[in-house]
Amino acid sequence: MTHPMTEAFKMPWLCDMHRHCRTGKMAAMVTPIAAKTHQLIVAMPNLGTDRIRTPDQAVAYRDHLIGLGRPHNPLFNVTVPLYLEPDTDTDIVATGWQMGAWDCAKIYPKNGTTNADFGIDLNRLEELSEVFDVMDRLGMPVLFHAEVQHDLSGNEIDPFDKEQRTIEILDRFFERHPRIKTVIEHVTTAQMVHAIERWQREGRKIGATVAPQYLVWNRGQLFRGGLNPVWYSIPPLKTEDDRAALVRFVTESTIPWLGTDDAPHPIEAKSRPCGCPGGVFNGPVSPFIYYEVFKLSGKPDWGKRFIEFACLRGPAFYGIEINVAEQVMIAEKPWVVPNRYEQNGVSVLPMFAGEMMPYDLVPCTNE
C-alpha cells in the first residue's frame, strides 16, 4: 500500500455485509476484531455440519457472536443468513424471516468452496423456485456465491472462468424471478461487473460486495517469490484488468457495498501441500484498504462515496436499521500488522502481515 498523509476522517461505524466468524476458538479470536471497527456484520452461515438451517440455529449463532463482540463495542450487531440447500422448506424460510432469525439467505455452489458439501448445483436453480418466490414476496435478499462448478454435461469449469460462466445462469434466474433482491458476493471479474451494471439498468434489485484483496492484488500475488497458498481465496484472484475494473466499480458505482469475505483459516491449514482451504484473513486491515482505495480515486467527493459504500448502502438494501449518530474516525496513526494473530492455540496469518498500516480507527467521543 502507499501511505499518503490524511487528516482524521469521521464517519458512522462500518458495516461488513459478508464476513466469516467461524466457531469455537477461531470465533473467539476473530469476532472481537470485527466488533472493534463495525457496528453490523453479516456473519456467513458456516459450512459443513455447522451450517445454519433453522431459525433456532441462526438465533443461537447470532447471539453467540454478539456476546463475543459487545464487550469491545456496545453497538455491535450481527445477522446470519439461512444456508440454502436443495431440500430447504419454504415454511422454514418464512418462519425464520418473520421471527427475525435471518434477513437474507445464502447460496453456495455445491463443492464450490471450502466444505460446501451441502450447497446448490447452480445449473439446477429451478429446484428452489418456490423458495425464491417466498423470498421475493418477503423482500428477503438472496446472496450468490456466483461460481458455477461444471457445465450441463458435467465437465469441470476452469477455476478462473467460473464467475463469468455464471452470468448466463443468473440471466435465466432473473427471467424467472425478475423482482427478487439479489446480491452477487465477492465479485472478481470485469465481466461480472458489467453484468451487474446491466442488470441494474434492466431494473433488477441488484447489489454486490467486493473483498479488499481483489482491489489491491491481482493473481500474480499467488506466485510472487514462489507459490503463496496463504493468499489463495475462492474465488481466486484475477487479472490486473479485472482489479482495475473492480476499483472503478467500488469508487464510481452506486451498486456495491463493503463485504470483506474475511475468511480466517489456521496457519497449518493454509500451509498444506494439498487441500489448502480458500480464504484470506483480511479483517484487521480491511477498513484501511477500502479507505485508501477511495482516497486515491481522485474523486472530489470520495469521502461521501466511501461512507455510502462502507456504512450505508448495504444495510439500506437489506432493510436493517443502523446507528449513524455514533461515529468513529480513521486517523493517521501508523501501526504494524502483526506477523500472526494467536489466541488459545489458534494462529492465523493476516493480510499485509508485518507491513505498516498508515491509518487506524478511533471511536469519537461525544463532546
JOZIDA-V791832 format. One record per residue. N is the residue number from 1. RES is the residue in one letter. SS is DSSP state (A for helix, B for strand, O for the rest). OMEGA is omega in degrees with one decimal (NA if undefined). D_LAST is the distance of its C-alpha to the last C-alpha in Angstrom with 1 decimal. Layout:
# JOZIDA-V791832
n->N res->RES ss->SS omega->OMEGA d_last->D_LAST
n->N res->RES ss->SS omega->OMEGA d_last->D_LAST
This chain:
# JOZIDA-V791832
n->1 res->M ss->O omega->169.8 d_last->34.0
n->2 res->T ss->O omega->-173.2 d_last->33.3
n->3 res->H ss->O omega->178.2 d_last->30.3
n->4 res->P ss->O omega->176.7 d_last->28.9
n->5 res->M ss->O omega->179.7 d_last->26.0
n->6 res->T ss->O omega->168.6 d_last->22.7
n->7 res->E ss->O omega->178.5 d_last->19.3
n->8 res->A ss->O omega->-175.3 d_last->16.3
n->9 res->F ss->B omega->-176.4 d_last->16.8
n->10 res->K ss->B omega->-178.7 d_last->14.1
n->11 res->M ss->B omega->170.4 d_last->15.7
n->12 res->P ss->B omega->174.0 d_last->16.0
n->13 res->W ss->O omega->-176.8 d_last->17.5
n->14 res->L ss->B omega->174.6 d_last->21.2
n->15 res->C ss->B omega->-179.6 d_last->24.2
n->16 res->D ss->B omega->-172.8 d_last->27.5
n->17 res->M ss->B omega->176.6 d_last->30.3
n->18 res->H ss->B omega->-177.0 d_last->33.0
n->19 res->R ss->B omega->177.7 d_last->32.8
n->20 res->H ss->B omega->-179.0 d_last->35.3
n->21 res->C ss->O omega->177.3 d_last->34.1
n->22 res->R ss->O omega->-179.9 d_last->37.6
n->23 res->T ss->O omega->172.4 d_last->38.5
n->24 res->G ss->A omega->-176.2 d_last->39.0
n->25 res->K ss->A omega->178.8 d_last->38.0
n->26 res->M ss->A omega->177.9 d_last->37.0
n->27 res->A ss->A omega->-179.3 d_last->34.5
n->28 res->A ss->A omega->-180.0 d_last->33.1
n->29 res->M ss->A omega->-169.6 d_last->32.5
n->30 res->V ss->A omega->-178.9 d_last->31.3
n->31 res->T ss->A omega->175.5 d_last->29.2
n->32 res->P ss->A omega->177.3 d_last->26.3
n->33 res->I ss->A omega->177.4 d_last->26.4
n->34 res->A ss->A omega->-175.8 d_last->25.9
n->35 res->A ss->A omega->-175.7 d_last->23.1
n->36 res->K ss->O omega->-179.2 d_last->21.0
n->37 res->T ss->O omega->-173.5 d_last->20.7
n->38 res->H ss->B omega->171.6 d_last->21.6
n->39 res->Q ss->B omega->-179.6 d_last->20.7
n->40 res->L ss->B omega->168.8 d_last->24.3
n->41 res->I ss->B omega->167.1 d_last->27.6
n->42 res->V ss->B omega->-175.1 d_last->31.2
n->43 res->A ss->B omega->-176.0 d_last->33.1
n->44 res->M ss->O omega->-169.2 d_last->36.7
n->45 res->P ss->O omega->177.5 d_last->39.2
n->46 res->N ss->O omega->-173.5 d_last->40.9
n->47 res->L ss->O omega->177.8 d_last->44.5
n->48 res->G ss->A omega->-175.8 d_last->47.8
n->49 res->T ss->A omega->-179.9 d_last->48.1
n->50 res->D ss->A omega->-174.6 d_last->44.3
n->51 res->R ss->O omega->-175.7 d_last->44.0
n->52 res->I ss->O omega->-177.1 d_last->42.3
n->53 res->R ss->O omega->-175.9 d_last->45.1
n->54 res->T ss->O omega->176.9 d_last->44.2
n->55 res->P ss->A omega->-179.5 d_last->41.2
n->56 res->D ss->A omega->178.0 d_last->41.3
n->57 res->Q ss->A omega->-179.1 d_last->41.1
n->58 res->A ss->A omega->-179.3 d_last->38.1
n->59 res->V ss->A omega->-179.2 d_last->36.2
n->60 res->A ss->A omega->179.9 d_last->37.0
n->61 res->Y ss->A omega->177.6 d_last->36.0
n->62 res->R ss->A omega->-177.5 d_last->32.7
n->63 res->D ss->A omega->177.6 d_last->31.8
n->64 res->H ss->A omega->-179.1 d_last->33.0
n->65 res->L ss->A omega->176.6 d_last->30.7
n->66 res->I ss->A omega->178.0 d_last->27.7
n->67 res->G ss->A omega->177.5 d_last->28.5
n->68 res->L ss->A omega->-173.9 d_last->28.6
n->69 res->G ss->A omega->-173.9 d_last->25.3
n->70 res->R ss->O omega->177.0 d_last->22.9
n->71 res->P ss->O omega->-178.5 d_last->22.7
n->72 res->H ss->O omega->179.6 d_last->21.1
n->73 res->N ss->O omega->-177.5 d_last->18.9
n->74 res->P ss->O omega->179.6 d_last->18.6
n->75 res->L ss->O omega->-169.3 d_last->18.6
n->76 res->F ss->O omega->178.9 d_last->21.8
n->77 res->N ss->B omega->-174.1 d_last->24.7
n->78 res->V ss->B omega->165.4 d_last->28.3
n->79 res->T ss->B omega->-173.7 d_last->31.2
n->80 res->V ss->B omega->178.8 d_last->34.7
n->81 res->P ss->O omega->166.9 d_last->37.5
n->82 res->L ss->B omega->176.0 d_last->41.0
n->83 res->Y ss->B omega->-178.7 d_last->43.6
n->84 res->L ss->O omega->178.4 d_last->46.3
n->85 res->E ss->O omega->-179.1 d_last->49.9
n->86 res->P ss->O omega->-177.8 d_last->53.3
n->87 res->D ss->O omega->178.4 d_last->53.7
n->88 res->T ss->O omega->-176.9 d_last->50.2
n->89 res->D ss->O omega->-178.6 d_last->50.9
n->90 res->T ss->A omega->179.9 d_last->49.5
n->91 res->D ss->A omega->177.7 d_last->48.9
n->92 res->I ss->A omega->179.8 d_last->46.7
n->93 res->V ss->A omega->-176.5 d_last->44.6
n->94 res->A ss->A omega->-179.2 d_last->44.2
n->95 res->T ss->A omega->179.5 d_last->43.7
n->96 res->G ss->A omega->177.3 d_last->40.9
n->97 res->W ss->A omega->-175.3 d_last->39.1
n->98 res->Q ss->A omega->179.7 d_last->39.5
n->99 res->M ss->O omega->177.5 d_last->38.2
n->100 res->G ss->O omega->179.5 d_last->35.1
n->101 res->A ss->O omega->178.0 d_last->36.6
n->102 res->W ss->O omega->179.1 d_last->36.2
n->103 res->D ss->O omega->-174.4 d_last->35.0
n->104 res->C ss->B omega->177.4 d_last->37.5
n->105 res->A ss->B omega->-172.2 d_last->40.6
n->106 res->K ss->B omega->172.7 d_last->41.6
n->107 res->I ss->B omega->169.4 d_last->44.9
n->108 res->Y ss->O omega->173.4 d_last->46.0
n->109 res->P ss->B omega->-176.9 d_last->49.3
n->110 res->K ss->O omega->-179.0 d_last->51.8
n->111 res->N ss->O omega->-175.7 d_last->52.2
n->112 res->G ss->O omega->176.3 d_last->50.0
n->113 res->T ss->O omega->-172.8 d_last->47.3
n->114 res->T ss->O omega->175.9 d_last->47.0
n->115 res->N ss->O omega->179.9 d_last->48.4
n->116 res->A ss->O omega->-176.0 d_last->48.5
n->117 res->D ss->O omega->-172.6 d_last->51.9
n->118 res->F ss->O omega->-175.2 d_last->51.2
n->119 res->G ss->O omega->-173.3 d_last->49.8
n->120 res->I ss->B omega->168.9 d_last->51.4
n->121 res->D ss->O omega->-174.9 d_last->54.2
n->122 res->L ss->A omega->175.4 d_last->52.6
n->123 res->N ss->A omega->-175.4 d_last->56.1
n->124 res->R ss->A omega->-179.4 d_last->56.4
n->125 res->L ss->A omega->-179.0 d_last->53.2
n->126 res->E ss->A omega->177.5 d_last->55.4
n->127 res->E ss->A omega->179.7 d_last->55.8
n->128 res->L ss->A omega->-175.5 d_last->52.3
n->129 res->S ss->A omega->-179.2 d_last->52.8
n->130 res->E ss->A omega->176.1 d_last->52.4
n->131 res->V ss->A omega->179.6 d_last->49.1
n->132 res->F ss->A omega->177.3 d_last->47.8
n->133 res->D ss->A omega->177.8 d_last->49.0
n->134 res->V ss->A omega->179.6 d_last->47.0
n->135 res->M ss->A omega->178.3 d_last->43.9
n->136 res->D ss->A omega->-179.9 d_last->44.4
n->137 res->R ss->A omega->-178.4 d_last->44.7
n->138 res->L ss->A omega->-171.7 d_last->41.6
n->139 res->G ss->O omega->-174.8 d_last->39.5
n->140 res->M ss->O omega->-178.0 d_last->39.1
n->141 res->P ss->B omega->170.4 d_last->38.7
n->142 res->V ss->B omega->-176.0 d_last->41.3
n->143 res->L ss->B omega->-176.8 d_last->40.2
n->144 res->F ss->B omega->156.8 d_last->43.0
n->145 res->H ss->O omega->-165.6 d_last->43.6
n->146 res->A ss->O omega->175.1 d_last->45.9
n->147 res->E ss->O omega->176.6 d_last->48.6
n->148 res->V ss->O omega->-171.9 d_last->52.1
n->149 res->Q ss->O omega->-178.5 d_last->54.2
n->150 res->H ss->B omega->179.1 d_last->57.8
n->151 res->D ss->O omega->-175.1 d_last->59.7
n->152 res->L ss->O omega->177.0 d_last->61.9
n->153 res->S ss->O omega->179.7 d_last->64.8
n->154 res->G ss->O omega->179.7 d_last->62.8
n->155 res->N ss->O omega->-179.7 d_last->62.5
n->156 res->E ss->B omega->-179.2 d_last->59.4
n->157 res->I ss->O omega->178.7 d_last->57.1
n->158 res->D ss->O omega->-177.5 d_last->56.0
n->159 res->P ss->O omega->-178.6 d_last->52.5
n->160 res->F ss->O omega->-178.6 d_last->51.4
n->161 res->D ss->O omega->-171.1 d_last->52.7
n->162 res->K ss->A omega->-177.6 d_last->51.5
n->163 res->E ss->A omega->-177.6 d_last->48.4
n->164 res->Q ss->A omega->177.6 d_last->50.2
n->165 res->R ss->A omega->178.4 d_last->53.2
n->166 res->T ss->O omega->-176.6 d_last->50.9
n->167 res->I ss->A omega->-178.6 d_last->50.3
n->168 res->E ss->A omega->175.8 d_last->53.6
n->169 res->I ss->A omega->178.9 d_last->52.9
n->170 res->L ss->A omega->173.7 d_last->49.7
n->171 res->D ss->A omega->178.8 d_last->51.5
n->172 res->R ss->A omega->178.1 d_last->53.9
n->173 res->F ss->A omega->-178.9 d_last->51.1
n->174 res->F ss->A omega->174.2 d_last->49.5
n->175 res->E ss->A omega->179.4 d_last->53.0
n->176 res->R ss->A omega->-173.2 d_last->53.1
n->177 res->H ss->O omega->-171.1 d_last->49.4
n->178 res->P ss->O omega->-173.8 d_last->48.2
n->179 res->R ss->O omega->-174.3 d_last->45.2
n->180 res->I ss->O omega->175.0 d_last->43.7
n->181 res->K ss->O omega->-173.6 d_last->40.2
n->182 res->T ss->B omega->176.7 d_last->40.8
n->183 res->V ss->B omega->173.6 d_last->38.7
n->184 res->I ss->B omega->-172.8 d_last->40.5
n->185 res->E ss->O omega->175.6 d_last->38.9
n->186 res->H ss->O omega->179.2 d_last->38.5
n->187 res->V ss->O omega->-176.7 d_last->40.5
n->188 res->T ss->O omega->-172.9 d_last->42.4
n->189 res->T ss->O omega->174.7 d_last->45.0
n->190 res->A ss->A omega->179.8 d_last->45.3
n->191 res->Q ss->A omega->179.3 d_last->47.8
n->192 res->M ss->A omega->175.8 d_last->45.3
n->193 res->V ss->A omega->-178.4 d_last->42.7
n->194 res->H ss->A omega->179.2 d_last->45.4
n->195 res->A ss->A omega->179.6 d_last->46.4
n->196 res->I ss->A omega->178.8 d_last->42.9
n->197 res->E ss->A omega->176.4 d_last->42.5
n->198 res->R ss->A omega->-179.9 d_last->46.0
n->199 res->W ss->A omega->176.6 d_last->45.2
n->200 res->Q ss->A omega->178.7 d_last->42.2
n->201 res->R ss->A omega->179.6 d_last->44.5
n->202 res->E ss->O omega->175.4 d_last->46.9
n->203 res->G ss->O omega->178.5 d_last->44.4
n->204 res->R ss->O omega->174.9 d_last->43.6
n->205 res->K ss->O omega->-166.6 d_last->40.2
n->206 res->I ss->B omega->172.8 d_last->39.5
n->207 res->G ss->B omega->-178.1 d_last->36.6
n->208 res->A ss->B omega->170.6 d_last->36.6
n->209 res->T ss->B omega->176.3 d_last->34.8
n->210 res->V ss->B omega->-179.6 d_last->35.3
n->211 res->A ss->O omega->-170.8 d_last->34.8
n->212 res->P ss->O omega->-176.9 d_last->33.5
n->213 res->Q ss->A omega->-179.0 d_last->36.7
n->214 res->Y ss->A omega->179.3 d_last->38.6
n->215 res->L ss->A omega->-174.9 d_last->36.4
n->216 res->V ss->A omega->179.4 d_last->37.0
n->217 res->W ss->O omega->163.9 d_last->40.4
n->218 res->N ss->O omega->-172.0 d_last->43.8
n->219 res->R ss->A omega->174.0 d_last->46.7
n->220 res->G ss->A omega->179.3 d_last->47.7
n->221 res->Q ss->A omega->-179.3 d_last->44.9
n->222 res->L ss->A omega->-172.0 d_last->47.1
n->223 res->F ss->O omega->-175.7 d_last->50.0
n->224 res->R ss->O omega->-178.3 d_last->48.4
n->225 res->G ss->O omega->-175.4 d_last->50.3
n->226 res->G ss->O omega->-179.3 d_last->51.9
n->227 res->L ss->O omega->-175.1 d_last->51.1
n->228 res->N ss->O omega->-177.0 d_last->47.5
n->229 res->P ss->A omega->-179.1 d_last->47.3
n->230 res->V ss->A omega->179.0 d_last->43.8
n->231 res->W ss->A omega->176.3 d_last->42.6
n->232 res->Y ss->O omega->176.0 d_last->44.9
n->233 res->S ss->O omega->177.7 d_last->43.1
n->234 res->I ss->O omega->2.7 d_last->44.5
n->235 res->P ss->O omega->178.0 d_last->44.8
n->236 res->P ss->O omega->174.2 d_last->45.8
n->237 res->L ss->O omega->-176.4 d_last->44.4
n->238 res->K ss->O omega->-172.5 d_last->46.3
n->239 res->T ss->O omega->176.3 d_last->47.4
n->240 res->E ss->A omega->176.4 d_last->45.5
n->241 res->D ss->A omega->177.0 d_last->46.2
n->242 res->D ss->A omega->179.1 d_last->44.5
n->243 res->R ss->A omega->-179.7 d_last->41.4
n->244 res->A ss->A omega->178.4 d_last->41.2
n->245 res->A ss->A omega->179.2 d_last->41.6
n->246 res->L ss->A omega->176.9 d_last->38.7
n->247 res->V ss->A omega->176.9 d_last->36.4
n->248 res->R ss->A omega->-177.2 d_last->37.4
n->249 res->F ss->A omega->-175.3 d_last->37.0
n->250 res->V ss->A omega->-174.7 d_last->33.4
n->251 res->T ss->A omega->-176.0 d_last->32.2
n->252 res->E ss->A omega->-174.2 d_last->34.3
n->253 res->S ss->O omega->174.1 d_last->35.1
n->254 res->T ss->O omega->-175.4 d_last->33.2
n->255 res->I ss->O omega->-168.3 d_last->34.9
n->256 res->P ss->B omega->174.5 d_last->33.6
n->257 res->W ss->B omega->-173.7 d_last->30.4
n->258 res->L ss->B omega->173.0 d_last->29.2
n->259 res->G ss->O omega->-168.5 d_last->31.5
n->260 res->T ss->O omega->-167.6 d_last->32.0
n->261 res->D ss->O omega->177.0 d_last->35.1
n->262 res->D ss->B omega->-169.6 d_last->33.9
n->263 res->A ss->B omega->-177.0 d_last->37.2
n->264 res->P ss->O omega->171.3 d_last->37.5
n->265 res->H ss->O omega->177.4 d_last->41.0
n->266 res->P ss->O omega->-178.8 d_last->42.2
n->267 res->I ss->A omega->-178.6 d_last->43.6
n->268 res->E ss->A omega->177.4 d_last->47.0
n->269 res->A ss->A omega->179.5 d_last->47.1
n->270 res->K ss->A omega->-178.4 d_last->45.9
n->271 res->S ss->O omega->-179.2 d_last->48.6
n->272 res->R ss->O omega->176.1 d_last->51.5
n->273 res->P ss->O omega->174.9 d_last->54.5
n->274 res->C ss->O omega->177.1 d_last->55.0
n->275 res->G ss->O omega->176.5 d_last->52.8
n->276 res->C ss->O omega->179.7 d_last->49.4
n->277 res->P ss->O omega->177.5 d_last->46.8
n->278 res->G ss->O omega->176.9 d_last->44.7
n->279 res->G ss->O omega->177.6 d_last->41.0
n->280 res->V ss->O omega->178.1 d_last->38.4
n->281 res->F ss->B omega->-175.7 d_last->35.5
n->282 res->N ss->O omega->-172.6 d_last->32.9
n->283 res->G ss->O omega->-177.6 d_last->29.8
n->284 res->P ss->O omega->-173.3 d_last->28.2
n->285 res->V ss->O omega->-172.3 d_last->28.4
n->286 res->S ss->A omega->-179.4 d_last->28.6
n->287 res->P ss->A omega->-173.6 d_last->25.1
n->288 res->F ss->A omega->173.7 d_last->25.7
n->289 res->I ss->A omega->178.6 d_last->29.2
n->290 res->Y ss->A omega->-177.6 d_last->28.2
n->291 res->Y ss->A omega->-177.1 d_last->25.4
n->292 res->E ss->A omega->176.9 d_last->28.0
n->293 res->V ss->A omega->178.5 d_last->30.7
n->294 res->F ss->A omega->-177.7 d_last->28.6
n->295 res->K ss->A omega->-178.5 d_last->27.5
n->296 res->L ss->O omega->-177.7 d_last->31.1
n->297 res->S ss->O omega->-179.5 d_last->32.4
n->298 res->G ss->O omega->179.2 d_last->32.2
n->299 res->K ss->O omega->180.0 d_last->31.0
n->300 res->P ss->O omega->179.5 d_last->29.0
n->301 res->D ss->O omega->-174.9 d_last->26.7
n->302 res->W ss->A omega->-179.0 d_last->26.7
n->303 res->G ss->A omega->176.8 d_last->22.9
n->304 res->K ss->A omega->178.6 d_last->23.3
n->305 res->R ss->A omega->-180.0 d_last->26.4
n->306 res->F ss->A omega->-180.0 d_last->24.8
n->307 res->I ss->A omega->177.0 d_last->22.1
n->308 res->E ss->A omega->-177.9 d_last->24.9
n->309 res->F ss->A omega->-168.3 d_last->27.0
n->310 res->A ss->A omega->-170.6 d_last->24.7
n->311 res->C ss->A omega->-163.4 d_last->22.5
n->312 res->L ss->A omega->-167.0 d_last->24.0
n->313 res->R ss->A omega->-178.7 d_last->27.8
n->314 res->G ss->A omega->178.0 d_last->29.1
n->315 res->P ss->A omega->178.8 d_last->27.4
n->316 res->A ss->A omega->179.1 d_last->28.4
n->317 res->F ss->A omega->-179.3 d_last->32.0
n->318 res->Y ss->A omega->-176.0 d_last->32.1
n->319 res->G ss->O omega->-179.3 d_last->30.5
n->320 res->I ss->O omega->177.6 d_last->27.8
n->321 res->E ss->O omega->177.6 d_last->24.5
n->322 res->I ss->O omega->179.1 d_last->21.3
n->323 res->N ss->O omega->179.1 d_last->17.6
n->324 res->V ss->O omega->-179.0 d_last->16.2
n->325 res->A ss->O omega->177.1 d_last->12.8
n->326 res->E ss->O omega->-174.0 d_last->11.8
n->327 res->Q ss->B omega->172.8 d_last->11.9
n->328 res->V ss->B omega->174.6 d_last->13.3
n->329 res->M ss->B omega->170.7 d_last->14.5
n->330 res->I ss->B omega->-173.3 d_last->18.0
n->331 res->A ss->B omega->174.2 d_last->18.1
n->332 res->E ss->B omega->-175.9 d_last->21.2
n->333 res->K ss->B omega->-172.2 d_last->21.7
n->334 res->P ss->B omega->175.6 d_last->25.4
n->335 res->W ss->B omega->-178.8 d_last->26.9
n->336 res->V ss->B omega->178.1 d_last->30.4
n->337 res->V ss->O omega->178.9 d_last->31.3
n->338 res->P ss->O omega->176.9 d_last->33.3
n->339 res->N ss->O omega->173.7 d_last->37.0
n->340 res->R ss->O omega->172.7 d_last->36.8
n->341 res->Y ss->B omega->-175.3 d_last->34.7
n->342 res->E ss->B omega->176.5 d_last->36.5
n->343 res->Q ss->B omega->175.9 d_last->36.0
n->344 res->N ss->O omega->176.8 d_last->38.7
n->345 res->G ss->O omega->177.2 d_last->41.5
n->346 res->V ss->B omega->-177.4 d_last->40.0
n->347 res->S ss->B omega->-176.4 d_last->39.7
n->348 res->V ss->B omega->177.9 d_last->38.4
n->349 res->L ss->O omega->-177.9 d_last->38.4
n->350 res->P ss->B omega->170.0 d_last->35.3
n->351 res->M ss->O omega->-177.8 d_last->35.5
n->352 res->F ss->O omega->178.2 d_last->35.2
n->353 res->A ss->O omega->177.3 d_last->36.1
n->354 res->G ss->O omega->-178.1 d_last->36.0
n->355 res->E ss->O omega->-179.1 d_last->34.4
n->356 res->M ss->B omega->168.4 d_last->31.3
n->357 res->M ss->B omega->-178.0 d_last->28.3
n->358 res->P ss->B omega->-175.0 d_last->26.4
n->359 res->Y ss->B omega->169.4 d_last->23.1
n->360 res->D ss->B omega->-178.8 d_last->21.0
n->361 res->L ss->B omega->-174.9 d_last->18.3
n->362 res->V ss->B omega->175.7 d_last->14.9
n->363 res->P ss->B omega->176.2 d_last->12.4
n->364 res->C ss->O omega->175.5 d_last->9.0
n->365 res->T ss->O omega->177.5 d_last->6.2
n->366 res->N ss->O omega->-178.7 d_last->3.8
n->367 res->E ss->O omega->NA d_last->0.0
